[in-house]
Amino acid sequence: MVPMISDIVKPAVTRIITPMAKALLRVGLTPNSVTVVGAIGLIASAFVFYPAGDFIWGTVAVSFFALSDLFDGTMARISQKGSSRWGGFLDSTIDRITDSAVLMGLIFALDNENDNLLPVALIALLTGILVPYIRAKAESLDVECHGGLAERTERLIIVLLAILLHGFGVPFALATGIWLVAALGAVTSIQRILIVRRALRI
């Protein structure tokens, strides 16, 4: 299986942010509070900047608050209490909300401009929800369902880069990125369905 970007980059990033995560714990912040604050900031940024057509600063703000997803997991691992099932559930749920918020903010912008890319963005939104749902459902059946062509990190990077380049006026950047994410989401969904089918075949 081809390694995901997150699998390659995550160990190095974790080493870099661990000292900052320790500092956040020392000032009294909890992993869950970082998760919630980051989510609120990201959702607000996507819904305020993108519909207004401010794709550059919107993407900067969204990317900043998206970093909370790196810190909360590291904080949970190094804290005295350690990771909790509630924290894992909260983080996973909020990931779905924030990922959808980025595309929803973009969809509002596309709707304001009567852009023909709107249906493709809706497909990208749908597949973005479907990919983690398939994994969660598979795990409820005791089937491991990791991987696929593009997981959450890869798709989010593509979306944010496409929106940022669109803000700088790069031709076809947004269309290319959104079409790519929609296609990757569809392919990844099919791959995960096939993983479950093989695992459950009697």
C-alpha positions as CSV (number, residue, x, y, z in Angstrom):
1,M,0.0,0.0,0.0
2,V,1.3,3.5,-0.9
3,P,2.1,5.4,2.4
4,M,-0.1,8.5,3.1
5,I,1.4,11.9,3.5
6,S,0.4,11.9,7.2
7,D,2.2,8.7,7.8
8,I,5.4,10.2,6.4
9,V,5.2,13.7,7.9
10,K,3.5,13.0,11.2
11,P,6.5,11.6,13.2
12,A,8.7,14.7,12.4
13,V,5.8,17.1,13.1
14,T,5.1,15.5,16.4
15,R,8.7,15.9,17.5
16,I,8.6,19.6,16.6
17,I,5.3,20.4,18.3
18,T,5.8,18.3,21.5
19,P,7.6,21.1,23.4
20,M,4.7,23.5,22.5
21,A,2.2,20.9,23.5
22,K,3.9,20.6,26.9
23,A,3.8,24.4,27.3
24,L,0.0,24.4,26.7
25,L,-0.5,21.8,29.3
26,R,1.6,23.7,31.8
27,V,-0.7,26.8,31.4
28,G,-3.7,24.7,32.2
29,L,-5.2,24.0,28.8
30,T,-6.6,20.5,28.1
31,P,-6.6,18.6,24.8
32,N,-10.3,18.8,24.6
33,S,-10.3,22.6,25.1
34,V,-7.8,23.0,22.3
35,T,-9.9,20.8,20.0
36,V,-13.0,22.9,20.6
37,V,-11.3,26.3,20.4
38,G,-9.6,25.3,17.2
39,A,-12.9,24.0,15.7
40,I,-14.7,27.2,16.6
41,G,-12.0,29.4,15.0
42,L,-11.8,27.3,11.9
43,I,-15.6,27.2,11.3
44,A,-15.9,31.0,11.9
45,S,-13.0,31.7,9.5
46,A,-14.4,29.5,6.7
47,F,-17.9,30.9,7.1
48,V,-16.8,34.6,7.3
49,F,-13.9,34.8,4.9
50,Y,-14.8,32.5,2.1
51,P,-18.4,33.7,1.4
52,A,-17.0,37.2,1.3
53,G,-14.5,36.2,-1.4
54,D,-11.4,36.6,0.8
55,F,-9.7,33.3,-0.1
56,I,-6.2,34.3,0.9
57,W,-6.7,35.4,4.5
58,G,-9.5,32.9,4.9
59,T,-7.1,30.1,4.1
60,V,-4.4,31.5,6.3
61,A,-6.9,31.6,9.2
62,V,-8.4,28.2,8.5
63,S,-4.9,26.6,8.3
64,F,-3.9,28.3,11.6
65,F,-6.8,26.8,13.5
66,A,-6.5,23.5,11.7
67,L,-3.1,23.1,13.6
68,S,-5.1,22.5,16.7
69,D,-5.7,19.0,15.4
70,L,-2.0,18.4,15.7
71,F,-1.7,19.8,19.2
72,D,-4.7,18.1,20.9
73,G,-3.5,14.6,20.0
74,T,0.0,15.2,21.2
75,M,-1.2,16.9,24.4
76,A,-3.4,13.9,25.1
77,R,-0.5,11.4,24.7
78,I,1.9,13.3,26.9
79,S,-0.6,14.4,29.6
80,Q,-0.8,12.6,33.0
81,K,-4.3,11.4,32.2
82,G,-3.3,10.2,28.7
83,S,-5.7,9.7,25.9
84,S,-9.4,9.1,26.7
85,R,-12.2,7.5,24.7
86,W,-14.2,10.6,25.1
87,G,-11.4,12.7,23.8
88,G,-11.0,10.4,20.8
89,F,-14.7,10.5,20.0
90,L,-14.8,14.3,20.4
91,D,-11.7,14.8,18.1
92,S,-13.1,12.5,15.4
93,T,-16.5,14.1,15.5
94,I,-15.1,17.6,15.3
95,D,-12.8,16.6,12.4
96,R,-15.9,15.7,10.4
97,I,-17.5,19.1,11.2
98,T,-14.4,21.2,10.4
99,D,-13.6,19.4,7.2
100,S,-17.2,20.0,6.1
101,A,-17.1,23.6,7.2
102,V,-14.2,24.4,4.8
103,L,-16.1,23.1,1.8
104,M,-19.4,24.6,3.0
105,G,-17.7,28.0,3.2
106,L,-16.4,27.5,-0.3
107,I,-19.8,26.3,-1.5
108,F,-21.4,29.5,-0.2
109,A,-18.9,31.5,-2.1
110,L,-19.5,29.5,-5.3
111,D,-23.3,29.9,-4.9
112,N,-22.8,33.7,-4.5
113,E,-21.0,33.7,-7.8
114,N,-23.3,31.2,-9.6
115,D,-20.2,29.1,-10.3
116,N,-20.6,25.9,-12.2
117,L,-18.1,24.3,-9.9
118,L,-20.8,24.1,-7.1
119,P,-22.0,20.6,-7.9
120,V,-18.4,19.3,-7.8
121,A,-17.8,20.9,-4.5
122,L,-21.0,19.2,-3.2
123,I,-19.7,15.9,-4.3
124,A,-16.4,16.6,-2.6
125,L,-18.3,17.4,0.6
126,L,-20.3,14.2,0.3
127,T,-17.3,11.9,-0.2
128,G,-15.4,13.7,2.6
129,I,-18.2,12.5,4.9
130,L,-18.5,9.1,3.3
131,V,-14.8,8.1,3.6
132,P,-14.6,8.3,7.5
133,Y,-18.2,6.9,7.8
134,I,-17.1,3.7,5.9
135,R,-14.2,3.3,8.3
136,A,-16.3,3.8,11.4
137,K,-18.9,1.4,10.2
138,A,-16.2,-1.2,9.3
139,E,-14.7,-0.9,12.7
140,S,-18.1,-1.5,14.3
141,L,-18.0,-4.8,12.4
142,D,-14.5,-5.5,13.7
143,V,-12.9,-4.8,10.3
144,E,-9.8,-2.6,10.0
145,C,-10.4,-0.2,7.2
146,H,-7.4,2.2,6.9
147,G,-5.8,3.7,3.9
148,G,-7.1,4.3,0.4
149,L,-5.8,6.6,-2.2
150,A,-6.2,9.8,-0.2
151,E,-7.1,10.1,3.5
152,R,-8.2,13.2,5.4
153,T,-4.9,15.0,5.5
154,E,-4.2,14.7,1.8
155,R,-7.7,15.9,0.8
156,L,-7.6,18.9,3.2
157,I,-4.2,20.0,1.9
158,I,-5.4,19.9,-1.7
159,V,-8.5,21.8,-0.9
160,L,-6.7,24.6,1.1
161,L,-3.9,24.9,-1.5
162,A,-6.5,25.1,-4.3
163,I,-8.4,27.8,-2.5
164,L,-5.2,29.8,-1.7
165,L,-4.0,29.7,-5.3
166,H,-7.4,30.7,-6.4
167,G,-7.2,33.7,-4.1
168,F,-3.9,34.6,-5.8
169,G,-5.5,34.5,-9.2
170,V,-4.0,31.2,-10.5
171,P,-6.1,30.1,-13.4
172,F,-8.0,26.8,-13.0
173,A,-6.4,26.2,-9.5
174,L,-9.7,25.9,-7.7
175,A,-11.4,23.8,-10.4
176,T,-8.4,21.4,-10.5
177,G,-8.3,21.1,-6.8
178,I,-12.0,20.5,-6.2
179,W,-12.3,18.0,-9.1
180,L,-9.3,16.2,-7.8
181,V,-10.6,16.0,-4.2
182,A,-14.0,14.9,-5.4
183,A,-12.4,12.1,-7.5
184,L,-10.0,11.1,-4.8
185,G,-12.8,10.9,-2.3
186,A,-14.9,8.7,-4.6
187,V,-12.0,6.4,-5.3
188,T,-11.1,6.1,-1.6
189,S,-14.7,5.3,-0.7
190,I,-14.8,2.5,-3.3
191,Q,-11.4,1.2,-2.1
192,R,-12.7,1.1,1.5
193,I,-15.9,-0.6,0.5
194,L,-13.9,-3.3,-1.3
195,I,-11.7,-3.7,1.8
196,V,-14.8,-4.4,3.9
197,R,-16.3,-6.7,1.3
198,R,-13.2,-8.8,1.2
199,A,-12.9,-8.9,5.0
200,L,-16.6,-10.0,5.4
201,R,-16.7,-12.5,2.6
202,I,-17.4,-15.9,3.9
